Each structure stands twice: as structure tokens, then as C-alpha cells.
């Protein structure tokens, strides 16, 4: 296993949030995590999967053709 385990604070820094947000994700079981004794760690791959799974793609709308006679 070559996946780096991140602390809650490191995961929060990568997400650009406070530590409270990843802790809530863990409490709600919305992200995979590892317990090492009493410590909680989040694998980089789990964080990347969470980000990929919650990324919203923009909607591509067709441009209206104004000013042209049909």
C-alpha cells in the first residue's frame, strides 16, 4: 500500500476547509477512513475519490442565434 494517509487537518487543508468538515464527513460515513488506534486517517485515494464523486460538471447550452432570420 503506497497510498499516503492524511490527518484530518491535512485533508482539510487539501479541501480548503476547516478540520470540522472532514470530521463531519467521517462521522456521517460519507468518506472512507482508517483508524490507527484512536487516530483517524484519510487515504489520499479516498479523498480524491470523494472529490471526483462530488464534482459537478457545467451544463453546456446551445447558443441562441439572435439576429438571424430563419
N, C-alpha and C positions, 0 to 999 in steps of 0.2 A: 504494500500500500504506500504509494508515493504522494498521496493527497495530503496537503498541508492542513492541519487542524487549527482553526482560528478561535481566539477567545471571543466572548460576546462583544467586548469593546472593539476588537479588530474587525469583526463582522459589521458592527455599527458604523465604523469609520469607512469601510468599503461601500456601504449603502448610503452614506451621507446622512445618517440619522443619529439619534442618541442611543444609548445602550438599552433603553426601555423598549424600543421597537423590536429588536431581535429577541429580547426576553419574552415579549408578548407572543411572538411567532412560535417560540419554543413551548410556552405554556399552553397555547392553543393547538399544538401539534401540527402547525402549518409548514414547518421546515424540519428536515431530518437533522438530528444532532447526536452527539456521542457523549456519554457520561464517563468521565475518568475519575473514579472515586466520587467526590462530591462536586467536582468541577464539570462544567458543561462546555463542550467544544463543537464548533460547526465546521464541517469539511468544506474546503474551497469549492469542490464539485457540487455539494448540496446548495451552497449559496448561489453558484452560477445557474443551477437548475431552477432555483426559486426565481431568480431574476428573469430567466428565459420564459418560465411559465407564466409570469405576470407582466410581460412586456406586451403592450398594446400597439398594434400596427396602425398607421394612419389610414384613413379611408381615402381612396382615390376616386375623385369625382370627375366626370367628364366635363370639360369646359363648355359652357353655353356659348353658342355662336351668336353674339349680338351684332346687329347692324347688317346682317346678310339676308337677302331675300331668298326664300326657299323655292 
